[in-house]
Each structure stands twice: as structure tokens, then as C-alpha cells.
Amino acid sequence: MGRRQRNRQRQQQRRERGGGGDGQGREQAGWEGGYPEIVKENALFERYYRELRIVPEGEWEPFMAALREPLPATLRITGYKSHAKEILHCLKNKYFKELQDLVVDGQKIQVPQPLKWYPEELAWHTNLSRKILRKSPQLEKFHQFLVSETECGNISRQEAVSMIPPLLLNVNPHHKILDMCAAPGSKTAQLIEMLHADMNVPFPEGFVIANDVDNKRCYLLVHQAKRLNSPCIMVVNHDASSIPTLQIENNGRKEALFYDRILCDVPCSGDGTMRKNIDVWKKWTTQNSLQLHGLQLRIATRGVEQLAEGGRMVYSTCSLNPVENEAVIASLLEKSEGALELADVFSELPGLKWMRGITQWKVMLKDGQWFEAWKDVPSNRQTQIRPTMFPIKDEEKLKAMNLERCIRILPHHQNTGGFFVAVLIKKSPMPWNKRQSKLQRKLSQRTGDVSVSAAATEDGSVEIVEEPPAAEDEETKETQHLLNVESEQSKKDGVCGPPPSKKMKLFGFKEDPFVFLSEDDPLFPSIQKFYALDPSFPKMNLLTRTQEGKKRQLYMVSKELRNVLLNNSERMKVINTGIKVWSRNSDGEQFGCAFRLAQEGIYTLYPFINARIINVCIEDVKVLLTQENPFLSKFTSETHKRIKDLAMGSIVLKYEPDPSKPDTLQCPIVLCGWHGKTSLRAFVPKNERLHYLRMMGVEVFKAKRKEEDFESKTEEGDQDNTKHMEEEMDIEHNELATKMEAEVDEEPNHELMESSVIEPENKMENVQPSSENAENRDITDLSSVKA
């Protein structure tokens, strides 16, 4: 019996069990031909939060009504790219205008509005849900714009409240930043943008180390980070509650790495996300918060241990529950003994509506039983409920903590999700770190065990010398006793001691090594000569992902990340770092250099290149981006003259805006290209091509509707529309690849990219034109696109 026949038999049996065919059984069972609709009601949720009074009096009904409404779509324009202003101009003057007075499924579309509290109008929100965006034909052009620009890294579709923690970190380009629970990476992307606030500085002094405990989610994090093409990001895979202390070399000495900024966005119950994760309505209980509290406190504790003095850590959750929020902060402040303080940040985001943190709350079990203090908890419940979950009873201590400086975002105030944020400043080392280091020093000085010292011999080698044990005295015993007491107390609390020393467990794929080029590597001189690299070029920061065989790709990291990588290879599992700057070309050696430039690293590399740069005008850029392999005769006479005497091979194509022509594109563009015998082409990924063309006012919309979508939505006259859509622009590299069968003689034959974690360049860059169709196949006929 075949699979189809078995499926038909099963369907027939279901119909018979359900009481009839044609889906009647399902309808009778309340399925309505699919999954049952989730009822947005939870009596325990309402009882819990009514009792805690986190919602102001008289606002409960608007609060619950907002939670039942879909979450509005929000988007953020990446702030560090030089094209941000152009994208904003394009959105406001083209796509947003097209949305005015538009009605979809009986609902009037609200024109997107800027978030009042986000700087420079770089974040926007609208009442468009994802479902409407994806399914509505009227919004298809806008949806494709969002998808394409998101893949380029120019737009991030991110929840509004999720944008708050990076803003409150107050990042500067020289800061060393740790993102402890980073996946999926939208906040990490914000941090990278802040590092690159000045685009004229290719290598900021700071960096971002983005960590996540889930190996698979780390690769999602890599995908997000790689869109921003930064040499200052490293993705690592560790348990945040015991993330190792890294070492760096400073003036020849190794020292512990402390971070200037730490983002601690911990795992949470997520009841602030009910508007988008409707499963929370039926799954929510107080048990979720009780189970997560200990982990949240351990992660936050590990965070402040790695924070530099004077540094800032933002603790955040997408939960409204004080057990996950104020209880964690209060416990951390109490154990810190004055080393930490809550910062007053209410004035840092003008326009944001917030509620102050609360100082009193109760704890409830999932059966509805309340407890106001730890002393009320029966012994059989003390594994579920811990002392740190309750508010501090000492009024003086509680007042000194300033818990009202915490920020809680309620959904109905600005049509957002629910959120909690607290900003901590570290004034001095954590007390347990100070005490333990002091006790350990005493113990090492007066220990009764055999001590080991190293003595240098005449030939420069090191000899290990064992010294006889010294007699124990009372002070040694007392020191040992204090150390044991400290350790036992840490174990008892389970949160504020240093992380347990355990062997690092590696999960998931085994990563390729990160191998830096040596000082005398034979690869570099030809590259340096071919591109006339500036003497200041940091060649020691170049690395590959292979120890043996041909080096196919060259990546680059910042000097600071190189320091981290070289000194911590045994301490951490690195998933990804570096930005690709050169890619091997098998035919390149005959042109003088075996490596061609990679588009994703060109903005980092460009400041150091002094040769093979061709300045092009806006008309030339349009030709390069809309034709696959145009003849030199297609370009302006000025460009033709500049390139005429230039040797074949990889080149840089630079467009500088003309201030005297304000109607033209007003941001610089740098493209990687290839100069052939009679042609000139750009090696630019598909979505980046579309981005640049949009910025120049070229219409690049292409309908991508499947046949079955047309069948379900076809109306009279749709066939004419389909014919029109097929005439629109198509730069799909897969279609090109099937058409192009052979190579032109002077074009490079690029080898396959190495299979490493770092994503390969877009296949668009490696597609070569077919000889049977000549060099001059147009990707798009410029006469048919709308300028």
C-alpha cells in the first residue's frame, strides 16, 4: 500500500469517527478545520497581578485589553551605516506615502509613526501585523522592501521594548561589551551599531562578545551579526551562569578581562510577550517564575563579577513578575554590600512611558497559595520557594536600595509588549571576590602544604623546586576556617559565590580553528603590492579557518579581539568571529594577485587601499548594478579613460555624492568589481544590489507569488497583472546560474568557498557569464525600470 493510499485511508477513518465527511466531524469537535483558537483568558494570571498591584488603579481593563490585541510591527534602521539617512528618506517619501488611506481586509492601515523615545527617528511602528504584511497583495512591495533590507542589515524588525536595554547601556566605541544571553541577536546588532558610530574609524577600540548557551541558537546569532559586517564581534557558546573569565595581554603581562558594559537579558517566563506569543495565555503559571529565579540570579551575579569598576550592567526580562525582576535585583544589591547601586536613568529616554519598580510583593504557588515572607513557607515547599524571592524586611536597607529606580513597561501605555529593565553601576569589587582573594593570599603565604616555586637556571630553563612544609600555626588554621566558611556560605546561597570550576563541555559542531597569518607569510606580499596597502594596515589581524592546505578565505578582526583569541583558546568555545576581506581566485595569480576583494569587508578594507580604485558616477553605478557583465563601452567616457590602462583583476569602484545635485544619492558607495579584457562588473550580493538601486530611485519590485496563491485569490483581469509582474526586474542569482553555462576567457574562475561557519558570499558574486550569450547579458533592461 502506497503512502498516498494510506493517508486517504486515515482521512476516511477520521471522518467516520468524527461523524461524517467534509470536515463535519472536525467542526462538531470545535476544530474549525484547523487548530482550536486559543482563548486569551487566564484566571490565575489576573488574580496574581491584581493582587500585586503593578498596574495603576483604574487601568486594569485597558491593560488586559492591550494584552489581547496583536502586537504592532516595529522596525529599526541601523544607525551606524552611512546609508541610514538615505533609507529613512526612502521610507518616508516613498513607501510610507503609498500606505496612506490604504484599507486591507476592512482595516485602515495606519501610516508608520516614529517611536518618540528612539533617537533620530531610526525606529518606527505601525498597526500592521506580520500576517497582513505577508498575505496582502497591496503590501507586497513594502513587504519585499522590508525583507530585502533586513537581509542586507540595513533594517532590523525588532520589538519596540527590546530596543531599550542597549540604549540604556550608553555604549561608546572604546567599550568592551559582553552580551550574556545574546540569541537571537537583535540587541547584539544594536550594540555593534553603537561601536561603529563613527564610520570613518574601521577598527573601533571596543568589541562585543556575544554569548548563548544554546549551540544551535548561536548560529542564528551569527546570521544576525554577519549582516552588519563588523570586525569587532565574537560569538561564543557557554552557560552564562558560569561563563569563564578571559585573559588579555597588557604590556607583556596577562590580566583578567573586565567588561565596561554588560547586557544581561536573562531567560524569563515571558508573560510580557503575550501579544505575540499567545501560547503563554494557556501555559502561564507562577511556577515558571519560581523555577527561573535561581538561574536569573546566578547569571546576574556572574555578570557583575565580570564588570569593570565604574562599568554599567543592564538587567532585563520580558516578564512583569517581581520574582524575576525586583527580587533578583534586591538580592544582588544585598549581597554586594554597597559594591553595586541602581542608576537613575529615567531622563535618558525622553518620551518613554514607564512605571517605577515596586518594593513590596508576595509569592504565590501555582495552586494559588500566597506567602508574604520566608518564615511562612512550610518545609515541604522550601525547595520551590527560596528566601531571595521575598522583599527585604529591613526598611533602612530597602530604602537604600532605591528599587523604585527599576523600570517596568506596561503594554497599554504605548502599545508595546511588557518589559522590565534595571541599570546597575559597579562602584567596587564584589565583596566575596575581595574576601576570597585576601584569604587565598594569606593561605598561600602560610600554608602547611608543600609549596612549589620556580627557579631560573643558568641556561634560561625553569626548574621546579619543592619547599618543605611549614608548621601550622593558629593564624593559618583561622584563615583556612574563614575560607571554608566563605565557601560553605556561597554553596548555601547558591548564587553569589564564584562559578564552580569545571571542565568546559563542548556541544554541537566542532569549529574550524582560527589561525592568524604569521609575520612572514608568503601570501601577504603579493596582496600588499597589488592593492598598494597602506603601511598602517594591521596585517597581523588577518586570519584563516584552516591550518593545512590552501588558504581560500582571509578574514580580519580588530586588534583587541586578536588579543582575546590568542590568550583564551582553551577557555572558550568560539563559534564565529572576523569579517571576510579577501577570497581566493584560482586564475588570479596570472593577474598579479591570487585574492580578490570581498564585498562584505570592503568598508573595513577601503581606508587602507591606495591602488586599483576607480571613481564612478551615478549612471555608471546603475549600469554596474543592473547589468551582469557590461562592456566598457557602456560606461561614461571618464570611467573608460580611468580604467583603460589598468591591469585586469579585482578593483574598487567608488561613488562620491555630488553636493551640487541634492536630488541624487547623497551617501558614498564602495563596491568590489572585476576588470576584464573588454568588460567591467560588480561583485555585489543580490540584496545589496537591490538596496543601492532603491536608494538611487530605481524601481526594483518583483512579485514573488506562487501559483497556488494566484489560484486562491484570482479575480477577473488577474492574468494581465501576472503578465505585467513577469516583466518586472529579476536579479535572482539562481536563474542566472542556470542560464550561464560557460565562462568568458578573461573572467576569473572562482573556486568553491570553504565550508566554514562564516557564511559564504552570495552566489551572485561567483556567477560567470556564458560565452554563448556573450558578455553583455542585461540583468535588467534599464529602459523598463522606473527611475
N, C-alpha and C positions, 0 to 999 in steps of 0.2 A: 504494500500500500504506500503510495507516494505521500509527500509532505502536504501537498495541497489537499489531497483527498482526506487525510487525517484532520486537517484544520476544518474542512467542511463538516466532517462528522462531529467534531467537537462543538461547532457552532449550532448544529442541528440539535445535539443533546442539550445544550444550554437553553435553546428556545423551548424545547419540550419541558424541561424542568421549570422554566420561568412562566409557563402557562400560555404559550403561543408564539408565533413567529413575528417577524418585522419589528423586533425590539420591544414588543408589548410587555414581555416579562421584565425587561430592564426598567421600563417606565413604571411598571407597577411596584418594582422594588425601590423606586426613587432614584435610579441612576441617571435618568435622562440621556441615555446614550453615551455616558462617559463617567468620570469620577463625580461623586456627590459633592455638591458645593459646600465649602467649609463655612460653618456658621460662626460669625465673628462675635462670639459671646464666651465669656469665661467668668463664672461667678466668683471663683476663688481669687482671680486677679483683681476684680473690682472690690471685693471685700478687703483684700490686703492693702491696696493703695489708698482706698478711702480712709482706712484706719491710720495709715502713716501720714496722711495729710500733706503729701508732697505737691498736690495740686491746690492752688489758692481757692479759698471759699467762693462758691458761686461759679466756678469754671469747670466743674466736673463734667457736665453734659457736653460742652464744646470739646473738652479733652478726649472723651470717649468717641465723639462723632468724628474727630480728626483721625483717630486711630483706625476707624473703619473705612476711611477714604483711601484710595490708591495714592502712593507716594508720587509727587510730581517729578518729572525728569529734570535733571540738572546736568550742566556741562561746565567744564573749566578749560580756558585757553591757557596753554603752557606759557608761563610768564618769562622764561629765560631766553626763548628763541627770538631772533631778530625779526621774525615774521609775525609775532603776536599781534602787533598793531594792524598789520595788513589783514590778518584773519578776522579780527574784530571788525574792521571796516567792511570786509566782505559779508560777514554775518548780518550786520546792522543794515547795510544798504541794499542787500540782495535777498538773502534767504528769509530774514525776519519780515521784510516788506511783503513777500509772497504769502506769508501766513495771515496777513491782516484780512479780517472778515471771512475767513475760511471756516466752513462748517463740515465736520466729519461725523457720520453716524448720528446726526441730530445734535451734536455737541459743538458749540462755538469754540474754535481754537484760540487760546489766549496767546498773544504775542509774547515771546520770552522776555523776562524782565531781569535786570542785573540784581545780584544779591547785594543788598545795601552795605553789608559789613565786609565784603571781599574787596581788596584793593584794586584800583584801576579798571573796574568793570570787567574783570577777567573771569568772572563766574556768573552763570545765568540759569534761571529756572523757568519752567513752563508747566501747564497742566497736561501736557502730552504724556500719556503713558507709553511704555515700551510696546505694548500690544498695538496701539493705534499707529505708532511710528512704523512698525514693521509691516502692517497689513494694509494701510490705507494707500490707494494709488495716488491721491493728491499730495501725499507727503513723501512719495518715493524719492524724489530728487533731494529733498532735505535729509532724508534718512541715509542715502548713499553718501552725501557730503559728510555727515557725522561719522559713518563707518570708515570712510577713506581717510579722513583727517585724524581719526583715532588711531588707525594703524600706522600713520606717519609719526604719531607722537605729538601732533600739534593741538589736539583736543583730548581731554580726558573726561569720560562720562562717569561722574563721581557724585555720590550722595552729598548733599549740602553740608550736613553736620560733620561728615568725615573730613571736610577741609579745614576744620577748626584747629585740631591739635598741632599740625605743622606750623600754622600761623603763630600760635602761642609759644612755640619753641624759640621764635626770634632768631633765626639762623643767619649767620654771616659766612662769607666764602671761606674763611680760615678755620671754621669749626670742624672738629672731629665728631661724627654723629653715629650713634648706634640706634637702629630700629629693631627692637627686640622681637616683636611678633609681626613681621612685615607683610606677609602674603594677605591679599592678592597683589598689593603693591601701589595702590593709588596714592597713599600718603608718602610712600618712599619716593614716588615720582615728584611730588611737591618739594621734598627735601632736596632732591637733585637739582631741580629748577632754581632753588634758592642759592645753592652753591655756585651756580653759573649765572648769577645776577648780572655780572659784567661779561658780556660775550667777547670782549677783547682780550680776556685772560683765558687761554686754552687749558691751563692747569691750575685750578684753584688750590690753595694750600690745604683745604679741608677735604673730607671724604665721607661717604656713607657706607657703613657696614650694615647690610640688611639681613636679618636672621629669621628663620622659621623652623619649627620643629618637624614639620611635615615635609618629607623629601619631595613628594610629588608637587606640593604647592610651591616649593622653591622654584620649580621650572616655570610656573605661572608668574612668579615674581621676576624671574629672569626676562620673560617676554615683555613685561611692563617696563622694566628698567632699560632694556635694549632699545626701545623706541626713542629714548632720549639721547642716545649716542654720547655717553659721558665716560671719560677715563677714570672717574673718581667714585665708582660704585663697585662693591664686592658683595656677592650673595653667599651666605654661609648657612649650614644646616646643623642646628644644635637645639637642645632643650633650653629654653630661655631662662628657666629657674636655676640652671647650673652652667650657663654659658661660660667658657673658660676666660680667664684673664690673659690678655695678649701682651706680648712684649714688643718693644720697638728699640732701635738703637739710637742713642742720642749722644753725640760727641764721643763715640767709641765705647760708650757704656750702655748696657742693656737696662731698661727700666720698664715698669708696668705701664700699659696704655690706659689712660683715663680719658673719658669722653667729655667734650664740652656740652653736648646736647644728647639727650636720650629720649626716644619716643617709646613709651610703654603702653601700647594699645592691647590690653590683655584679652584672652578668651573670656567670653561672658555668656550669660543666659540669653541675651539678645531681645529682651522684651521691648526695647525701643525700636525694633525693626519690624513690628507687627504689620506696618503698612505695606511692606514689600515681601516679607516672609510670613504669609498668612498661616502657615503650619503652626506658628508659635501660639495662635489662639487656642488650639486644642491640646497642645503639648505643655503649655505653661503650668508649672507648679513652683512653689518656693524651694523645693528640693534641689532644683537646678542651681540656684544661687548658693545654697548651703554646701553643695559639693564643689563649687568652683572657688569659693572664698579662699581656701588654703593655698591653692595654686596661684591665684592672683596675688596674694600677699608674698609668696616666695619669689615670684617673678619681679614684683616691685622692689623687694628687698635686694635682690641681686642687681637690679638696675642702679639703685642709689649707691651700692658698693662700688660700682664701676664709674660713677660720675665724678668728674673733677671738682675740686673745691671751687665754689663760685659758679658751677655749672647749673643747668636747668633741666629738669626731667618733667615731661608731661605724662601723667597717668590718665588713661581714658577708657571708657567702655561704652557700648551701645545698649546699656541697661539703665533702668531707672531705680533699681533696688539698692537701698543704702547698705545692705550686707556686702554687696560687691563694690561699693563706692566709698561712702564716708567711713565705713567700718575698716576698710583696708588702709585708708589714709590716716585715720586716728591711731590705729595700731602701729603703723610705721613711724608716725611722729612721736608716739610714746616711747618706743624702743630706741629712737635716735637720740634721746636725751639732749635735745637742743641742736643737734647737728643739722637738722632739716627745718625748713619753715615753708609755709604755704605763701605763695606770691599773690598779691592783689593785682589781677590782670583785667579787671572789669572795663578799664578805659582803653585797652589795647585793640578792641574790635568795636569801634563805634557803629551803632546801627543793629547790633546783635541783641536780641531779647533773651534774657536768661533768668533763672531763679537761683538764689543763693543756696549753698549747702545747708543741710539740717544738722542739728546737734543731738536730737533725741529720736530714737526709733525702737521698735520691738522686733523680735524674731518669731517667725511662725513656721510650724511644720506643715507638711502637705495635707495633713488631716485637719488643719485649721486651728491647732492648739498654739496659743500665744505664750511667749516668755519675755519678761521685761528685764531680767538680769540673769547672770550666770548662776547665781545661787539658787534660782528657781528651777533649774534644769535637773530632772531626775538622772540618776547614774546610768540608766539604760538608754538615755538619749544623748549622753555626753560624747559619743563618737560622731553623731551627726551635727551637733551644735558645739562650737568652741568658744572660749572666753573672748577671743578677739572679734567676735561678731557683734558684741554689745557695745553701746556707747560708754565713754569714760564717766565714772560716777563722781570723781573729784572735780568740783565746779571750777576750782582755780586752774587746774591742768587743762580742763576742757576749754576754758576761756582763752588760755594762752595758745591753744592750737589754731584758733581762727578758722574753724571748719566752714564758717559762712563764706569763706573765700573760694570754696569749691563752686563749680558752675554746673547747673543742670538745665538742659534744653528740653522744653516740653513741646510736643508736636503741634498743638493748636496755636501757639504764639506766632510762628512764622511759616506755618505749613511745611514742616520738616519731619524728620524722624526724631525719636527720643535719644538723648545723649548725656554723658557726664564727663567733665574734664576737671582735673586738678593740676596745678603747676607748682612743683617743688623746687626750692633752691637749696643747694648744699653749702652750708657755712663752714663745716669742718669734717674731718674723717668720722666714719661711723664708730660709735663707742666700742663695739665688740672688736672691730679691727684694731683700734688703738690698744685696747687691753691685751688682746692676744699677741700682738707684735711685741709689746713690752714684756709680757710674761715669757714669751719664747726666747727673747734676748737674754733674760735673766737665767732661764733654764739652760741655754746653750753655754753660758759663761760658767755655771756652777754645777753642771750635770755630773752625775756619778757614773754615767756610761762611758764607754771608750770613745774618745773624741778623735776625729780624723782631721789632719791638717796636710796641706800640700807644701812641699819644699822644692824650690828650684835647684836643679843640679847644675854642674859646671857646663854640661853640653846643651843646656837650654831645655831639657826634658823635665817633666814633673814627676816627683817621687812622692808616693803616699806614705805618710808617717802615722802610725798608731800611737797615741799617747796613753799612758796608764790611767786607770780610773782614779778620780779623786774621791776622798771620803765624803759621804753625805753629811751635810750639817742641817741644822734646823731650818735655815732660810731656804735651802733647796727643797726640803720637804714641803715647806709652806707654799713656795712658788708652784710646785707640782700640784699640790692640793687645790690652789686657786685656779690653775689651768684646767684641772679635771672638773671643778665646779662650773667653770665657764662653759666647758664642753657639754656637761650634762644639762645645764640650763638651756643651751642652744637646742639640744635634742628635744628637750621637753616642750619648748615653744614651737619647734619645728619650722620656724620661719626666719629668724633673724641671725642665725649663725652663718658662717661661710658655707658655700656649697660643698657637699661631700666630694672628696677626691675619689674619682672612679675612672676607670679606663674608658676612653671615648669610644662609644659604639657607633659604627658607621652603618647606615641603612641605604637602600636604594642602589643606584648605579655607581660603579667605581669611576671616578672622574679622571680624565686625562691630566697629566702633570702640567704645571705652569713652569716653563723653562725660559729664563731670561737669556738674551743674547750676551755672549762673552765680549770682552773689550776688543778682542782681535778676531771676531767672527768674520769669515771671508765674504759673507753675504752683503755686509753693510757698505763697503767702499763703493761698489758699483751703484747702489741706490743713492748714496750721498752725492756722487759725481753726476749722475743722470738728472737728478732734481735740484742740484746745487743747494743742498740743505744748509741752513744757517749753522755756524759753529756752535750756537747755543742749543741746538737740537739735542734733547736728552736721550741719546741712543741707548743708554743703559736701562731705560724703561721699556724697551721693546721685548716682547716675549712671544713664544710659540706654545703650541699644545702637544708637541711631540719631542721625544728625546732622541729618536733614531730616524733615519731616512730623511727624505726631502722635507724641508720646511715649506708648507703650502700657504700658510697664512701668517701674517705678522700682526700682533696686537700691541696695544700701548696702554699703560696705566700711569697714574701720577706718581711722583717721587715718593710721596707718603705711603701710598698703597704698596709700592715696591718694598718699602721698609717693613710693612706689616707682613707681606707674603714671605719674605726671606727669613723672618725671625719666628714664624709660627706654623711652619708646615706640619709639625707633629701635633699641634694643639687644636687645630680646627679643620673642619671639612669645608673646603671652598667649592661651591657649585659653579660659580662663574665670576669672572672679572675681566676687565680690559675691553677696548674698542678696536675693531679691525681697521687697520690703516693701509695695509698692502696685501695683495693677493697674487700668488704666483701665476705667471702666464707662460705656458710651455714654449711658445715661439718668441718670447720677449727678449731672450738673450741676443738674437740677431738684430734687435733694435737698440741694444745698448744696456738694457736692464731687464732682469727676469721677473720683476714685480711691477704690477700696475696698481694705481691708486684705487682705494675702495671708497665709495660714496659715503658710507656711514661714518668714516673717520676723517672726512676731508676738512671739516670745520676745525678740528683739532690740529690737523697737519698743516693746513694752508699757511699760517703765520711763519712757518719755517722754510717754505719752498720759495726759491728765488729764480727758478728757471721753468720753462715749459708752461708759462701762464699766458693765456690768450684772453684779452678783453673783448667781450662781445656786446652787441646792442640788443634791445628788447626783441627786434624782429628775428635776429639770429637765434635767440633763446627759444622763440616759438617754433622755429624750424627744427631745432635740435630735439625738442620735446614732443613734436607731433609727427616726425618722420623717422623711420628706423635707421636709415643709413644714407643720409643725403649727400649728393655730390657737392664738391666745393663751390661749384657754380651757383648753388642755391643761396649762398651767403652773401652778405654785403661786400663791396669791394675792399673796405678797410679790413675786414676779417680775413678776406682772401689774401691780402698782402701780408698780414701778420703771420699767417700760417704757411705761406708759400715756401719759405726757406727752412722751415722747422723739420727736424728729422721725425720719421714716423715713430709712433708709440704712444704711451699714456701721457695725457696732458691735463691741465687745469683750465676750465672755462669760467671766467669771472664776469659777472654783470654788476656794474655800479649804477645806481639810480641817478637820474638827471634832475636836480632840484628845479631847473627851469621848466620842467614838464611835470607839474604836480598831478596830472591825470594818469601818468604811467606808474608802474610799480616802483614804490619808494623804499624798498629794502634790498640789500645786496644779496646776490645768489652766487654760490660756488658749486660748480658741477665737475664731476670726473668725466673725461672724454677719451676718445681714441682717434688719433690722426692716422688715416690710411693713405694709400697712394693717391687716390682721387676723391676721397670722401672724409667726412668728419662726423662722428657720432657721440652721443652722450650715454654713459653707463649709469643710468639712474633707475631705481626701482619704480614699478608701476604707480604705486600710490603717491610717491614723491613727485612723479611727473604730473599727475592729476592736481596735486596741491599747487605746484608752481603755475600751472595753466590757469587754475581758478583765480589765483592772485593777479594774473595778468588780464583777467576779464574774458577768458576763453571758455565757452560753454562745453563742459565735458560730461554731461549727463548721459548715462546709458541705462536703459531699462533692463532689469535682470529678473524677468518674471517667468516662472516655469509654465509649461503648457497646461498643467492641471489647474494653476491659478487662473489662467485665462478661461478655461472651461467653466469654472465655478462662477466667474464674475463677468462673463462676456455679455455685452448688450449690443444693440444694433449699431453698426458702424465701428466696432472694435477692430475689425480686420484692417481698416485704413490706418488706425492708430498703431497697430502692430507693425505694419509696413513702414510707417514713419520712424518707429523706435529702432527698427533694424538698420536704419540709415544713420543713426546717431553714432557718436565716437566710440571706438572699440580698441582698447590698448591691452587686451588680455594676453599675457605672455604665453599662455598655453596654446592659444590659437596660432600665435606666431610660430611657436615651436613646431607645430605640426606642418605648417606651410614651408618652413625653411629647412631644406634638406642638405645643402652643401654650403661650403664656406667660400667667401671671396678670397683671392690669393693673399692680399695684403693684410687681411684681418687676423687678429690673434686667435689661436685655438686654445681656449681656456680649459684647463683640466677641472675635473670634478672637485668640489670643495671637500675638505676633510670633514669627517663625521665627528664633530666635537659638540660640546654643549652650546658653545657660542653659535648663534644661528647663522646659517649661510646667507650670503647676499641674495637678493631677489633674483630669481632665474632670468628676469628680464635683462640683467646685465650680461649674461653669458650666451644669449641667443645670437647667433650669427646669421647674416642674410644669405639667402640662397643665390647661387650663381646663375641658375636658370631664369630667375626673375630679375637679374641684375642687382646692382647695389641700391637702387633708388626706390625701394618699396615704401610708400607712404603708410604710416600707421593710421593717420587721419588726413583726409584731404582738407587743407586749411580753408578752401573755398566753401566747405559745407558746415564749418563750425561757426558759431555766433560769437563775434567779438564784442 
